């Protein structure tokens, strides 16, 4: 197969590391934006019970995923190095 000839463990490792760095950067931005939106009280302005409900609705994710995002944001709000 063609992909087998082009496959390189080193290249794949480097791509994996690069991809995960991008994922981490995007996750950081998500948390920063959640913090700003939480401070702006967008959830209650939109008629939601809480930020987790709002996140689930806006991002089209399950409530458990939304709760995890909000919980992570609140735990790291005063720890930008994380």
Residue pairs with C-beta under 8 A, 6 or more apart in sequence:
30 69
31 69
31 72
31 73
31 76
34 51
34 55
34 69
34 70
34 73
35 73
35 77
37 43
37 51
37 54
38 51
38 70
38 73
38 74
42 51
42 54
43 49
43 50
43 51
43 53
43 54
46 54
46 57
48 54
48 57
50 70
51 70
52 63
52 66
52 67
52 69
52 70
53 63
53 66
54 66
55 61
55 66
55 69
55 70
56 62
56 63
56 65
56 66
59 66
61 69
76 82
